[in-house]
Amino acid sequence: MTNDPVILALVALLAPVASFLLIAAVFPLRRSGKPAAYLSIAAVGLSLVAAVRLWLVMGTAEGPVHHAWSWLPAYEKAFASVDQHADAG
């Protein structure tokens, strides 16, 4: 697994969301009980592993990590931006 705090934080946040969207979009998976449960449990487990790895990586970091994305780009500037801030403290 990577040591990039931005990637780890995104995986920790978005793995359960991706599982939900996959179960909602794939019709046979939506109607099956155990395979859908296994998929959601695996996504939550992946999220836990990424969060623990992020905690370990940020414990040895020199300072906070800040990353920003422009969202909804317009002609002169973006309408909105999404910021992510990870701090060891």
N, C-alpha and C positions, 0 to 999 in steps of 0.2 A: 504494500500500500504506500502511497505517496506521503511525503512529509510536508507538502504545501498546505498551510493553514486554511487558505481560501477554499481549496478543493475539499478538504476534510469537513469544513463547516457546511459547505453546500451539500455534500453527501449526507451529512447528519440531518440536515433540514429537509432535503427533498426526496430521500429514499422512501419514506412512508407515503408521501404524496404521489410518487411515481407508481407505487403499488396500488394505491386507490384508483388512479386513473387507468391503469392496466386492467384491473378487475372490472371497472365500470365499462371499459370500451370493448373488451373481448367477451362476447355473449356466452360462449360455452364455459368460460372461466367464472362468469357471474353466477351461473346456475349450479356449478359444482361446489360442494361444501368444503371438503378437505383440501383440494389443490389451492383454492382461493385462500384458505386459512394458512396453508404452508407458505404461500407467496407473501402474505402480509406479515407473518411471523419472521420470515427471512429478511424482509425489508426493515423491520424494526430491529432485528439483530444486527444488520449492516449499519443501521443508524447508530446503534449503541457502540459498535466497534469503532466507527469513525469519530464519535464524540470522545471516547476514551483516548483514542490516538491523538486527537486534537488537544486534549487536556495534557497529554504527555509532551507533545511537541511545543505547546505554548509554555510549559513549565521551564523549558530550557531556552526559550527565545530571549533575545536581548531587549526587545521592546514590543509595543503593541503593533498589530498588523491592521492596516486600513486599506480597503479596496472599494472602488466605486465603479458602477456601470451607468452609462447613459441609457435611459429608457425612453422610448417614444421620441426618436430624433425628429427635429423640425428643421426649418430652413436655416435659422441662425444659431439656435441652441436647443438642447433637449427640453422636452416638457417636464420630465421628471428624471431623477437619478435614484439608483438603489445603492446604498452604502452598507458595507459590512465592516465591523470593527471587532477585532479579537484582542483581548488583553490577558496577560498572565495573572493579573491580580484579581 
